[in-house]
């Protein structure tokens, strides 16, 4: 399976980690993704119901960035090696 290329919007906050979102949308939260049936929150655990959905991938990348910036374990280690290229 070849590597895919997806377009995401990257937002850098002044004193925080980057967030990712689908162009034209605000970054998703666990609550917004759950309300659309893309993930399910079970206590402190997240079950990803639609792993190929671009909104889910953007949210997972953002969660990893947040944890990386705060020295916490990555919640989605399978995406740790995803290459993000900024700009065109």
C-alpha positions as CSV (number, residue, x, y, z in Angstrom):
1,X,0.0,0.0,0.0
2,X,1.5,3.3,-1.1
3,X,1.7,6.4,1.1
4,X,-1.3,8.7,0.7
5,X,-1.2,12.5,0.6
6,X,-3.9,14.5,2.4
7,X,-4.4,18.2,2.8
8,X,-4.8,19.5,6.3
9,X,-4.7,23.0,7.7
10,X,-2.1,23.5,10.4
11,X,-2.6,26.1,13.1
12,X,0.2,27.1,15.3
13,X,-0.9,28.7,18.6
14,X,1.4,31.3,20.1
15,X,2.2,29.3,23.3
16,X,1.0,25.9,22.4
17,X,1.3,22.9,20.1
18,X,0.1,22.8,16.5
19,X,-3.4,21.7,15.8
20,X,-4.6,20.1,12.6
21,X,-8.0,20.3,10.9
22,X,-9.7,19.7,7.6
23,X,-9.5,22.9,5.5
24,X,-12.4,25.2,6.1
25,X,-13.3,23.6,9.4
26,X,-12.4,24.3,13.0
27,X,-10.3,21.7,14.8
28,X,-12.4,18.8,16.1
29,X,-12.6,17.8,19.7
30,X,-13.3,14.3,21.1
31,X,-16.9,15.5,21.7
32,X,-17.5,16.7,18.2
33,X,-16.0,13.5,16.7
34,X,-18.1,11.3,19.0
35,X,-21.3,13.2,18.2
36,X,-20.7,12.4,14.5
37,X,-20.0,8.7,15.2
38,X,-16.3,8.8,14.3
39,X,-15.0,7.8,17.8
40,X,-16.4,6.6,21.1
41,X,-15.2,7.7,24.4
42,X,-15.1,4.9,27.1
43,X,-13.9,6.5,30.3
44,X,-10.3,7.6,29.6
45,X,-10.1,5.4,26.5
46,X,-10.9,6.3,23.0
47,X,-12.2,3.8,20.5
48,X,-11.7,5.0,16.9
49,X,-14.6,3.9,14.8
50,X,-13.6,5.5,11.5
51,X,-9.7,5.4,11.4
52,X,-9.6,6.5,7.8
53,X,-11.7,9.6,8.3
54,X,-9.5,12.8,7.7
55,X,-11.1,14.6,10.7
56,X,-10.1,11.7,13.0
57,X,-6.6,11.7,11.6
58,X,-6.2,15.4,12.1
59,X,-7.5,15.2,15.6
60,X,-5.1,12.3,16.4
61,X,-2.1,14.2,15.0
62,X,-3.1,17.2,17.2
63,X,-3.5,15.0,20.3
64,X,0.0,13.6,19.7
65,X,1.4,17.1,19.2
66,X,-0.2,18.2,22.5
67,X,1.2,15.3,24.4
68,X,4.7,15.6,22.8
69,X,4.8,19.3,23.8
70,X,3.9,18.4,27.4
71,X,6.3,15.4,27.7
72,X,3.4,12.9,27.9
73,X,3.1,9.5,26.2
74,X,1.6,9.7,22.7
75,X,-2.0,8.6,22.7
76,X,-1.8,7.5,19.1
77,X,1.7,6.0,18.7
78,X,0.8,4.4,15.4
79,X,0.8,7.9,13.9
80,X,4.1,8.9,15.5
81,X,5.9,8.4,12.2
82,X,3.5,10.3,10.0
83,X,5.4,12.9,8.0
84,X,3.7,16.4,8.0
85,X,5.0,18.8,5.3
86,X,3.9,22.4,5.7
87,X,3.4,24.6,2.7
88,X,3.1,23.7,-0.9
